[in-house]
């Protein structure tokens, strides 16, 4: 009886092995594609970081904010300090139904 079980297990192992080998090239191709995608993503990220650090494409002229807008922004900023910072925010003040 043990011999029959061993033979069946061995036959199952032999039948699975070719299928597993057949899948390896596809898995290797997928891994290579993922690696190439990661390398390209890394190159793109490095290029964007170089643009930011190098400051080579920055605008030469500053864009000033109109005086009236600047006054309103500053007024709103100063007014924000007149209210105490709450310990916690009530959820129902932001979402109808209390977020339930």
C-alpha positions as CSV (number, residue, x, y, z in Angstrom):
1,X,0.0,0.0,0.0
2,X,2.9,2.4,0.8
3,X,4.5,1.5,-2.5
4,X,1.3,2.5,-4.4
5,X,1.0,5.8,-2.5
6,X,4.7,6.6,-3.2
7,X,4.3,5.7,-6.9
8,X,1.2,8.0,-7.1
9,X,3.0,10.8,-5.4
10,X,6.1,10.4,-7.6
11,X,3.9,10.4,-10.7
12,X,2.1,13.5,-9.6
13,X,5.5,15.2,-9.0
14,X,6.8,14.3,-12.4
15,X,3.6,15.6,-14.1
16,X,3.8,18.9,-12.3
17,X,7.5,19.5,-12.9
18,X,7.3,20.2,-16.7
19,X,4.4,22.7,-16.1
20,X,6.5,24.5,-13.5
21,X,9.4,24.7,-15.9
22,X,7.2,26.0,-18.6
23,X,6.1,28.9,-16.4
24,X,9.6,30.0,-15.4
25,X,10.4,31.9,-18.7
26,X,7.1,33.8,-18.4
27,X,7.8,34.7,-14.8
28,X,11.3,35.7,-15.8
29,X,9.9,37.9,-18.5
30,X,7.5,39.5,-16.1
31,X,10.3,40.1,-13.6
32,X,12.4,41.7,-16.3
33,X,9.5,43.9,-17.4
34,X,8.9,45.0,-13.8
35,X,12.6,45.8,-13.4
36,X,12.7,47.8,-16.6
37,X,9.6,49.7,-15.5
38,X,11.1,50.4,-12.1
39,X,14.3,51.6,-13.8
40,X,12.4,54.0,-16.1
41,X,10.4,55.3,-13.2
42,X,13.6,55.9,-11.3
43,X,15.0,57.8,-14.2
44,X,11.9,59.9,-14.5
45,X,11.9,60.7,-10.8
46,X,15.6,61.6,-11.0
47,X,15.0,63.9,-13.9
48,X,12.2,65.8,-12.1
49,X,14.4,66.1,-9.0
50,X,17.2,67.5,-11.1
51,X,14.9,70.1,-12.6
52,X,13.8,71.2,-9.1
53,X,17.3,71.3,-7.6
54,X,18.9,72.9,-10.7
55,X,16.4,75.7,-10.8
56,X,17.1,75.9,-14.6
57,X,13.5,76.2,-15.7
58,X,12.3,78.6,-13.0
59,X,10.5,81.8,-14.1
60,X,13.0,84.7,-14.2
61,X,10.4,87.3,-13.3
62,X,8.4,87.0,-10.1
63,X,4.7,87.3,-10.3
64,X,3.7,89.8,-7.7
65,X,0.4,89.5,-5.9
66,X,-1.9,92.5,-6.4
67,X,-1.9,94.8,-3.4
68,X,-5.6,94.3,-2.7
69,X,-5.3,90.5,-2.7
70,X,-2.2,90.6,-0.6
71,X,-4.0,92.8,2.0
72,X,-7.0,90.3,2.1
73,X,-4.7,87.3,2.5
74,X,-2.7,89.0,5.3
75,X,-5.9,90.1,7.0
76,X,-7.3,86.6,6.9
77,X,-4.0,85.2,8.3
78,X,-4.0,87.6,11.2
79,X,-7.7,87.0,11.9
80,X,-7.0,83.2,12.1
81,X,-5.1,83.9,15.4
82,X,-8.2,85.4,17.1
83,X,-9.9,82.0,17.5
84,X,-8.6,79.5,20.0
85,X,-7.4,76.1,18.6
86,X,-9.9,73.5,19.7
87,X,-8.8,70.4,21.5
88,X,-10.7,68.3,19.0
89,X,-13.0,68.9,16.1
90,X,-16.6,67.8,16.2
91,X,-17.2,65.6,13.2
92,X,-20.7,66.6,12.6
93,X,-19.7,70.2,11.9
94,X,-17.9,69.1,8.8
95,X,-20.0,66.2,7.5
96,X,-23.7,65.9,7.3
97,X,-25.0,63.1,9.5
98,X,-21.8,63.1,11.6
99,X,-19.9,60.8,9.2
100,X,-22.1,57.8,10.0
